[in-house]
């Protein structure tokens, strides 16, 4: 599972700006999209690994 996640991140970070540039988008737009994608991944990862807010024990 972790290998596939690393391969996906590597592929997106390496090839996404080039593919978007070839399809007619500007370089600035491609890098801004990549930045937003990585920002969303950071936010999602932090929200998944956040400590629980309530206590499971009673008393």
DSSP file (Angstrom, degrees, kcal/mol; ACC not computed):
  #  RESIDUE AA STRUCTURE BP1 BP2  ACC     N-H-->O    O-->H-N    N-H-->O    O-->H-N    TCO  KAPPA ALPHA  PHI   PSI    X-CA   Y-CA   Z-CA
    1    1 A X     >        0   0    0      0, 0.0     4,-1.7     0, 0.0     5,-0.1   0.000 360.0 360.0 360.0 -46.6    0.0    0.0    0.0
    2    2 A X  H  >  +     0   0    0      1,-0.2     4,-2.4     2,-0.2     5,-0.2   0.854 360.0  55.9 -69.3 -32.2    2.7    2.5    0.9
    3    3 A X  H  > S+     0   0    0      1,-0.2     4,-2.6     2,-0.2    -1,-0.2   0.920 107.7  48.6 -63.9 -42.2    4.7    1.7   -2.2
    4    4 A X  H  > S+     0   0    0      2,-0.2     4,-2.2     1,-0.2    -1,-0.2   0.870 110.6  51.2 -66.7 -34.8    1.7    2.5   -4.4
    5    5 A X  H  X S+     0   0    0     -4,-1.7     4,-2.4     2,-0.2    -1,-0.2   0.916 111.5  46.9 -67.0 -42.0    1.1    5.8   -2.6
    6    6 A X  H  X S+     0   0    0     -4,-2.4     4,-2.7     2,-0.2    -2,-0.2   0.911 112.5  50.1 -65.2 -41.6    4.8    6.8   -3.0
    7    7 A X  H  X S+     0   0    0     -4,-2.6     4,-2.4     2,-0.2    -1,-0.2   0.887 111.0  49.7 -64.0 -38.6    4.6    5.9   -6.7
    8    8 A X  H  X S+     0   0    0     -4,-2.2     4,-2.5     2,-0.2     5,-0.2   0.930 112.3  46.5 -65.3 -45.8    1.4    7.9   -7.2
    9    9 A X  H  X S+     0   0    0     -4,-2.4     4,-2.7     2,-0.2     5,-0.2   0.919 113.3  49.4 -63.6 -43.6    2.9   11.0   -5.5
   10   10 A X  H  X S+     0   0    0     -4,-2.7     4,-2.0     1,-0.2     5,-0.3   0.931 112.2  48.4 -61.0 -45.3    6.1   10.7   -7.5
   11   11 A X  H  X>S+     0   0    0     -4,-2.4     4,-2.6    -5,-0.2     5,-0.6   0.909 113.6  45.9 -62.9 -43.2    4.2   10.4  -10.7
   12   12 A X  H  X5S+     0   0    0     -4,-2.5     4,-1.4     1,-0.2     5,-0.4   0.931 115.0  46.4 -66.3 -45.0    1.9   13.3  -10.0
   13   13 A X  H  <5S+     0   0    0     -4,-2.7     4,-0.2    -5,-0.2    -1,-0.2   0.820 121.4  37.9 -68.2 -29.4    4.8   15.6   -8.9
   14   14 A X  H  <5S+     0   0    0     -4,-2.0     4,-0.4    -5,-0.2    -2,-0.2   0.912 128.6  23.3 -87.5 -46.9    7.0   14.7  -11.8
   15   15 A X  H  X5S+     0   0    0     -4,-2.6     4,-2.7    -5,-0.3     5,-0.3   0.712 101.0  77.9-101.3 -22.0    4.6   14.3  -14.8
   16   16 A X  H  X<S+     0   0    0     -4,-1.4     4,-2.6    -5,-0.6     5,-0.2   0.925  97.1  45.9 -60.5 -47.8    1.5   16.4  -14.0
   17   17 A X  H  > S+     0   0    0     -5,-0.4     4,-2.1    -4,-0.2    -1,-0.2   0.891 115.1  48.6 -62.1 -36.1    3.1   19.8  -14.8
   18   18 A X  H  > S+     0   0    0     -4,-0.4     4,-2.2     2,-0.2    -2,-0.2   0.920 112.5  47.1 -68.6 -42.7    4.6   18.5  -18.0
   19   19 A X  H  X S+     0   0    0     -4,-2.7     4,-1.5     1,-0.2    -2,-0.2   0.915 113.8  47.9 -64.9 -42.5    1.4   16.9  -19.2
   20   20 A X  H  <>S+     0   0    0     -4,-2.6     5,-2.0    -5,-0.3    -1,-0.2   0.880 110.5  52.4 -66.6 -36.3   -0.6   20.0  -18.4
   21   21 A X  H ><5S+     0   0    0     -4,-2.1     3,-1.1    -5,-0.2    -2,-0.2   0.895 109.2  49.2 -64.5 -40.0    1.9   22.2  -20.2
   22   22 A X  H 3<5S+     0   0    0     -4,-2.2    -1,-0.2     1,-0.2    -2,-0.2   0.789 104.7  59.3 -69.5 -27.0    1.7   20.0  -23.3
   23   23 A X  T 3<5S-     0   0    0     -4,-1.5    -1,-0.2    -5,-0.2    -2,-0.2   0.424 128.1 -92.0 -86.3   4.7   -2.1   20.2  -23.2
   24   24 A X  T < 5S+     0   0    0     -3,-1.1    -3,-0.2     1,-0.4     2,-0.2   0.345  83.7 127.9 110.4  -7.0   -2.0   23.9  -23.5
   25   25 A X      < -     0   0    0     -5,-2.0    -1,-0.4     1,-0.1    -2,-0.1  -0.522  62.9-105.2 -79.8 151.7   -2.1   25.2  -19.9
   26   26 A X     >  -     0   0    0     -2,-0.2     4,-2.1     1,-0.1     5,-0.1  -0.304  23.2-116.1 -72.3 159.6    0.5   27.6  -18.8
   27   27 A X  H  > S+     0   0    0      1,-0.2     4,-2.3     2,-0.2     5,-0.2   0.883 115.9  54.3 -63.5 -38.8    3.4   26.6  -16.6
   28   28 A X  H  > S+     0   0    0      1,-0.2     4,-2.2     2,-0.2    -1,-0.2   0.904 109.0  48.1 -63.1 -41.2    2.2   28.8  -13.8
   29   29 A X  H  > S+     0   0    0      2,-0.2     4,-2.4     1,-0.2    -1,-0.2   0.901 110.5  51.7 -65.9 -40.8   -1.2   27.2  -13.9
   30   30 A X  H  X S+     0   0    0     -4,-2.1     4,-2.0     1,-0.2    -2,-0.2   0.917 113.0  43.8 -63.9 -43.4    0.3   23.7  -13.8
   31   31 A X  H  X S+     0   0    0     -4,-2.3     4,-2.3     2,-0.2    -1,-0.2   0.849 112.0  53.3 -72.1 -33.2    2.4   24.5  -10.8
   32   32 A X  H  X S+     0   0    0     -4,-2.2     4,-2.3    -5,-0.2    -2,-0.2   0.902 109.8  48.7 -65.6 -39.6   -0.4   26.2   -9.0
   33   33 A X  H  X S+     0   0    0     -4,-2.4     4,-2.4     2,-0.2    -2,-0.2   0.902 111.3  49.9 -65.1 -40.7   -2.6   23.1   -9.6
   34   34 A X  H  X S+     0   0    0     -4,-2.0     4,-2.4     2,-0.2    -2,-0.2   0.889 110.2  50.6 -64.8 -39.4    0.2   20.9   -8.3
   35   35 A X  H  X S+     0   0    0     -4,-2.3     4,-2.4     2,-0.2    -2,-0.2   0.909 111.4  47.7 -64.4 -42.5    0.6   23.1   -5.2
   36   36 A X  H  X S+     0   0    0     -4,-2.3     4,-2.2     2,-0.2    -2,-0.2   0.885 110.9  52.2 -65.6 -38.4   -3.1   22.9   -4.5
   37   37 A X  H  X S+     0   0    0     -4,-2.4     4,-1.8     2,-0.2    -2,-0.2   0.924 112.4  44.1 -63.4 -45.2   -3.0   19.2   -5.0
   38   38 A X  H  X S+     0   0    0     -4,-2.4     4,-2.3     2,-0.2    -2,-0.2   0.866 111.3  54.5 -69.2 -35.9   -0.2   18.8   -2.5
   39   39 A X  H  X S+     0   0    0     -4,-2.4     4,-2.4     1,-0.2    -2,-0.2   0.897 108.7  48.8 -62.8 -39.9   -1.9   21.2   -0.1
   40   40 A X  H  X S+     0   0    0     -4,-2.2     4,-2.6     2,-0.2    -1,-0.2   0.865 109.7  52.0 -66.4 -36.2   -5.0   19.1   -0.1
   41   41 A X  H  X S+     0   0    0     -4,-1.8     4,-2.4     2,-0.2    -2,-0.2   0.894 110.6  47.9 -66.9 -39.1   -2.9   16.0    0.5
   42   42 A X  H  X S+     0   0    0     -4,-2.3     4,-2.4     2,-0.2    -2,-0.2   0.935 113.6  47.2 -65.2 -45.7   -1.3   17.6    3.5
   43   43 A X  H  X S+     0   0    0     -4,-2.4     4,-2.0     1,-0.2    -2,-0.2   0.916 114.2  46.9 -62.9 -44.0   -4.6   18.7    4.9
   44   44 A X  H  X S+     0   0    0     -4,-2.6     4,-1.8     1,-0.2    -1,-0.2   0.893 112.3  49.7 -65.9 -39.8   -6.2   15.4    4.3
   45   45 A X  H  X S+     0   0    0     -4,-2.4     4,-1.4     1,-0.2    -2,-0.2   0.891 111.2  49.0 -65.9 -38.9   -3.3   13.5    5.9
   46   46 A X  H  < S+     0   0    0     -4,-2.4    -1,-0.2     1,-0.2    -2,-0.2   0.874 110.8  50.2 -68.6 -36.3   -3.3   15.8    8.9
   47   47 A X  H >< S+     0   0    0     -4,-2.0     3,-0.6     1,-0.2    -1,-0.2   0.827 109.8  50.9 -73.2 -29.5   -7.1   15.3    9.4
   48   48 A X  H 3< S+     0   0    0     -4,-1.8    -1,-0.2     1,-0.2    -2,-0.2   0.814 115.4  41.8 -74.3 -29.5   -6.8   11.5    9.2
   49   49 A X  T 3< S+     0   0    0     -4,-1.4    -1,-0.2    -5,-0.1    -2,-0.2   0.168  83.9 127.3-104.7  17.4   -4.1   11.4   11.8
   50   50 A X    <   -     0   0    0     -3,-0.6     3,-0.1     1,-0.1    -3,-0.1  -0.481  67.4-106.4 -72.5 144.5   -5.5   13.9   14.2
   51   51 A X        -     0   0    0     -2,-0.1    -1,-0.1     1,-0.1    -2,-0.0  -0.364  44.9 -91.6 -67.0 151.5   -5.8   12.7   17.8
   52   52 A X        -     0   0    0      1,-0.1    -1,-0.1    -3,-0.1     4,-0.0  -0.308  26.7-143.3 -64.2 148.1   -9.3   11.9   19.0
   53   53 A X  S    S+     0   0    0     -3,-0.1     2,-0.2     2,-0.1    -1,-0.1   0.796  78.3  49.1 -85.1 -29.3  -11.2   14.8   20.6
   54   54 A X  S    S-     0   0    0      2,-0.0     2,-0.4     1,-0.0    -2,-0.1  -0.680  86.3-107.8-109.4 164.3  -13.0   12.8   23.3
   55   55 A X        -     0   0    0     -2,-0.2    -2,-0.1     1,-0.1    -1,-0.0  -0.731  12.6-152.1 -91.0 138.1  -11.9   10.2   25.7
   56   56 A X  S    S+     0   0    0     -2,-0.4     2,-0.3    -4,-0.0    -1,-0.1   0.721  76.3  80.2 -79.8 -22.5  -12.9    6.6   25.2
   57   57 A X        -     0   0    0     -3,-0.0     2,-0.6     2,-0.0    -2,-0.1  -0.597  68.4-150.3 -86.4 145.7  -12.8    5.9   28.9
   58   58 A X              0   0    0     -2,-0.3    -2,-0.0     1,-0.1    -1,-0.0  -0.933 360.0 360.0-116.9 109.9  -15.7    6.8   31.2
   59   59 A X              0   0    0     -2,-0.6    -1,-0.1     0, 0.0    -2,-0.0   0.445 360.0 360.0 104.0 360.0  -14.8    7.6   34.7
